[in-house]
């Protein structure tokens, strides 16, 4: 459920200074990269990479790149003509090696790659260049239309007299969508709302899991579960890979509901976070007014709030909780699992309102580096700076398609250049307090506490949150703050939902399969209004 890299501890490297491009032209490059005219005949605006690895087994160098993976170096390009060379001088920045000139001489496998951007003339007056998702889930390494070359083994010496010339000559082909089955159906629509805002066609989709005997009960309408999370066209609830759940779903006596996963990748990430945003645009409005009605028109759904339930984990956990808070009259309950930060006093473990720096804590004579991921026994896996610095190499201006960048694209105000305002300086970690204050409108605990008089009667009984108390990304701390509010300060009405912490459990602990299904069905039946049909779909 988590679009995060598996991280390991790494020696801290100082970020390189900004490049002097004019002076750089006089320096002998280590590499040059060109795009073969057979691969693309149009000019490219985007980002060109060179990935470097000591091995080329199981995964190519590009696939090995990550926050603590193989070194990746990049150069931004504008209107790069096919055949023209991109220079990778010793000053070109990378991660985890800060500049190409710092790469130790030796034999390496190297691979060129080109991430192609699309022009978006947005309705807010800004024109931006971003990677357009091709229904791969905003993954530049696998996105159709991006260009790459095969890895080659070379001897690299940044001080050598002649560059190593690399050619990107292969195009990633389009993705073939999965075929529908008896129980799993898919569809995709162009959003009028989002297309108008982005100035470019934007698509939404749904993957629907139907109950057993759906076709032989043509008069039955069903409750619906909206399962949110990262982009996937796989069957909801693990139906196509979890044999135990598949047997349960098809068994006699299982309450019949419809499960749906939503596809709403944005030009910034594999999902939009399903809310309206200055940078992402009106995804919340589009999902509510276009995609959900399309689902409920195509399939026999009880189109009443009590029969609409939300769930999801990690990113999907945040979405499931946020949609219940933002649209309390439309949804009848949420079962949020290991949600992303629900209180920005713990944005993972950064207090964006009070901390000075996201990467380090100054303690007079010492400087403590802030961790990013841990194991349940407390051992640290990675540090905050590494994932952020890697994202900066993948794409500046919050264009990496990574976790920290999508939070900025979702929560931050738009900048004068049309891109998200940075919550913190990506190189130094220094937090911008003005931007931090603007995030409060997406701080779910803050929203609930300050609006409990009106929200409480609508969500106090609908909210269920589950998380491991040793969440790998420290997300349990924000849930602790939310739980403190629910238990200690939520009055008139009191909180009657559920917040559960599992001792020693990592990301992303919570109910699954039959357990989760039964919890949601019990909630639907318990809170159905008098006279509602709670029997015909329980065949």
Secondary structure, 3 states (H helix, E strand, C coil): CCCCCCCCCCCCCCCCCCCCHHHHCCCCCCEEEEECCCCCCCCEEEEEEEEEECCCCCCCHHHHECCCCEEEEEEEEEEECCCCEEEECCCCEEECCCEHHHCCCEEEEEEEEEEECEEEECCCCCEEEECCCCCCCCCCCCCCCCEECCCEEEEECCCCCCCEEEEECEECCCCCCCCCCCCEEEEEEECHHHHHHHCCCCEEEEEEECCCCCCCCCCCCECEEEEECCCCCCCHHHCCCCHHHHHHHHCCCCCCCEEEEEECCECCECCCCCCEECCCEEHHHHHHHHHHHHHHHHCCECCCHHHEEEEEECHHHHHHHHHHHHCCCCCCEEEEECCCCCCHHHECCECCCCCCECCEEEECCEEEECEEEECCCCCEEEEHHHHHHHHHHHCCCCCCCCHHHHHHHHHCCECCCCCECCCECCCCCEECHHHHHHHHHHCHHHHHHHCHHHHHHHHCCCEEEEEECCCCCCCHHHHHHHHHHHHHHCCCCCCCCEEEEECCCCCCCCCCHHHHHHHHHHHHHHHCCCCCCCCCCCC
